[in-house]
Amino acid sequence: MFTLGDVPRSFQIALALTFGLLFGSFLNVVIYRVPRGLSVLFPGSACPACGQAIRSWQNVPVFSWLLLGGKSACCKTPISPRYPLVELLGGAIGVLIVLLRLNDPSLTLTRAALLFLGYLALGLGLIALTFIDLEFMILPDALTLGGALLGIAIAPFRQRLSVVEAVASAAGGYLLIWLPFVWGYEKLRGVPGMGLGDAKLVALAGAWFGPFGVLFTLFAGAVQGTLAFLITLLVGGKIEEPAAVILERQELEAALAAATPEERAEIEQAIQGDPLAREPDGTLATARMPFGPFLALALLELLFFEDALGALVERSLFPE
């Protein structure tokens, strides 16, 4: 039976880079379409400005963007640097998985391939969640719950958690956020303190990395988020809401103004249950910064350095 040790390391890295770049290109489709409720499969890729179909040579990761000078071939509309950035991140994640995760030469090729695809899906999903949350302040269920289910499904191949442990850790992670920060905060203040998307993302952490993953993701996410919040205040002076959130609130207010009395009650109920539907008053207490990217960053740190982080925490808590 062939093992990972039978495949030259350079070939593994080249293959991982290729897969990462290609799936990174598809990730741009996910980032654009999922928060807008569009299918990621149909129709094919098209220019967002004029709608013309994108040809295959215009869709080569990174290189097409460079060859076209950062503009669409059809109408010369500037293409955001985010597109090649996401593709490069996909390639980097693929290579890092090979270097940091698949370093056991005794792994069978079948198991190594399954682990690579699973870890790649996790890493790319976290990148997608980061960009979507930064733009829309939402964490789609397709990525959070889908990622949690993938973690549970792949548990037997990872051989770190049993399926039962993965399910229990996911449920525990969800409740750890939902109980005090959603249900409890709403009972005290009348509005949820955190979104359910954050709770589902912590559930994903539990499904993949168990109780340690839940606690590390919350702690590291909170620390890194707080640092980013303070740096943003020092540099920019205030926390700005994403433009997409402001536009959605304006559309909701316009719909409320034009609604019939029966429709008005339904819209007001939706506003009451959505913290983003209420405009912040400009104080620090109501400033909004998406927390999902910092949870995702902590999860990426676990993806690549799980064993080292676990050993570091153990030495800190139980010094010899």
N, C-alpha and C positions, 0 to 999 in steps of 0.2 A: 504493500500500500504506500502510495506516495505521501510524503510529508512536506511541511513548509521548508524544511531544511534542504530538500531536493531542488528548490527553486532559487536561483541566484538573487541575492538581496537587491541588487540594482534593478533586476526585472520586476521584483515586487514593488519597489518604489515607483518605477516608471508606470506600472499598471495602476497603482493607487492614485498617482497624480492624474492620469488620464480619466479614470472614473470620477475622481473628485471634481475635475474641471467640467466634465460633461454633465454630471448631476448638479453642479453649481449653476450651470446655464439654465437647467430646468427649474432650479430654485428661484430664479428671477421671475419665472412664470407664476410660481406659487405665491411669492411675496406680493405680486401685483394683483393676482386674480382672487385668491382666497378671501381677503377681507372685503372684497367687492361682491362676493357671492357668485363668482363666475366659475365655470368648469376649467380645470387645469389641463384637460385633454383636448377639448373641442371649443372653438375652432383652433387651427394652428396658429403659430406665432405671427403677429401682425404689428405694424407700426402703430403705436398708441395715438399718434397725431393725425395720420391720414387714413389709417386702416388697411394699407396695402400689405399683402402677404410678404413675409420675410423669407428670402431664399436661403437655401442651406449654406451657401458660402458666406452669407452675411450673418450667420449664427454660430460661427466657430468661436468657442470661448476665448475671450481676451483679444485674440488676434484680429477678429473682425472689427472690434471696437477701435483698435489701433489703426488698422488699414483704412477705415472709414473716417478717421480723424475725429472720432467721438460724435459723429452725426449720422442720421439715418440715410440710407442710400436713395430712398424714394423722394423725400421732401426736405432733406437736409436739416431736419429738426435736431437740435442737440440731444444726445443720449446721455443720461445721467452717469457719472463715474461709478455710481453704485453697482451698475451691471457688471463691469469687469472686476470690481472689488469683491462682489459676492462669488463670482467664478473663481477668483484667486483664493478666497477663503475656503471654497470647496476643495480645491486642489491641495491646499495646506492641510486641511483636516484629513484628507485621504492619506497623505504622506505621514502625518503624525500618528495616525492609527497604526500604520505598519511599524514605525519606529518605536512607539511606546506601548502598544497593546499587543501586537502580533510578533513578539520576540521570542517565542518558544518554538524552536525548530522541530519539536516532536509532534506538533499539531498536524492532524491530517489535513489535506488540501480542502476537503469538503467542509470540515469544521472551521478552518481558517477563513474560507470564503463566506460562510454564514456569519461569522463574527465580524468580519470586515464590513459586510453589507449592513448588518445591524448597527454597528458603531457609526458607520457613515450616515445612516438614516437619522440616528440620534443627533449627531453633530450638525448635520444640515438642517434638521428640524429646529434646533436651538438658534441657528443663525436666522432662519425664517421668522421665528417668533420674535427675535430681537428687533428686526427691521419693521415688522408689522406693528409691534407695540410702540415703537418710537414714532411711527407715523399716525397710527389710529388709536393707540392706547387700548387695544384689545388683544386677547390671546385666544385664537380660534380653537374650538374643541377638536377639530380635525387634527390639529398638531399636538395639543396637550394630552387629550385622552387617547389619541392615536399613538402617541409616543409611549404613554403608560402601558397600553395594551401590547405594544411591541416589546417593551421591557419584560413584561410578564411572559410573553411567548418565547422569548429568547433565553429566559433564565436557565433552562436545562442545558443549553449549549455553553453558557458562560460558566456554569458550575460554581457560582459564588452564592446565589440564593436559590432556594427551592421555589416552585411556583406559588406554594402557599405563603412562604415568607415574602415574596414579591407582592402578592395581593394584599397581605396584611400591612406591609409597609406603605403601600400606596394609599390604602384606606386611612391609616394612621396619619400620614402626611397631609391628606386632605382635611381631616377633622382638626388637626393641629392649627390650621389656618382658619377654617370655617367657623369653628366654635367660638373663639374669642374675637376674631377680627371681622367676621361677617355677621354672624348671628348675635353675638354678645354686644358688639359695637352698635349694631342697629337697634337693639333693645334700649341702650343707653342714650344714643344720640339721634335715633330716628332714621339714620342712613347707614349703609354698609361702610366699614372702614377700609376694606380691601375688596377687590373684585374676585369673583369665583374663578376667573382665569388663573390668578396667582395660586389659589388653592389647588387647582388641577395641575399646575406646573410643579408644585411641591409633591403632589401625588406621583407625578412622573419620576421625580427624584427618588421616591421610595421604591417604585417598581424596578428601577435600575440598580440602585445602590443601597437599598435597605435603610434601616433606622439612621445609620451614620450619614447616609446621603441626605436624608431629610434634614437633620440637624445642621450639617455642614452647609447645605444650600441656603437655609434660612439665615445662619450666622454670617457666612461669607457674603451672601447677597445683601444683607442689611448693612454690614460694614462698608462694602464697596459702594452701595447706593448712597449711604450717608456722606462718604467722602466726595462722591460726584456731586451731590446736592450742595455741599459747602463750597466746593471749587466753583460750581456754576454761579453761586451767589457772589463769590469774591470777584469773579471775572466779569459776569454779565449783570449782576445786580438784582436779577429777578428770574423766576422760572416761567418760561413761556409755554402755553399749551400748543400742541401740534395744530397746524392749520386745518387738518381734516376733522379734528374734534370740534373746533370752532364752527366750521361750515355745517357739520351735522347738527349742532345745537341751533344754528340759525334756521336751518330747514325745519327742525322740529317746532321752533317758535312760530314760523310762518304757517305751518300746518295747523297749529293750535289756534292761531288768529282766524284762519279760514274755516275752522271746523264747525259742524252743527253741535247743538247741546249734547246729543248722544255721543258723538265722536269725541267731544271735548273731554268727557269724563275718562274715556279710554286713554287718550293721550296724556292727560294729567297723571293717571295711574302709572304710565310708562315712565314719565319724568320723575315721579316720586321714587321709583325703584332703580333709577340710573343716576349715580353720582355725577357722571359727566354731563348730564342734561342741565345741571345747575351751574351758572357762571360763577367762577371764583371771585371773591371780593377784593383780591389784590394783596391780602395779608399772607404771611408765611403759613399760617394755620390752614389755609385753603389752597396753597400752592400744590400743583399736581405734577409729579414726575413719574413716568412709568417704571414700575418695580420689576416687571418681567425681564428686561435686559440684564439686570444684575443677578437675578435668579438663574438666568440662562448662562451667564458668565461663570457663576459658581459651578454649574453643572458641567460646563466645558472643562473647568479645572479638575473636576472629578473624573471626567472621561479620560483625561490624559495622565493624571497624577494620583489616581485613587489610592494605590498602595503607599506611595510616599506620604500623602496627606494623612492617611490612616496611621502610619507609623509615627509621624510627627505629633499628631494629637495624642496618641498613646504615650509617647515619651513625655509630653507636657503634663498629662494628667497623672501618670504613674511613673515618675522618675525612679531610677534604680538607686 
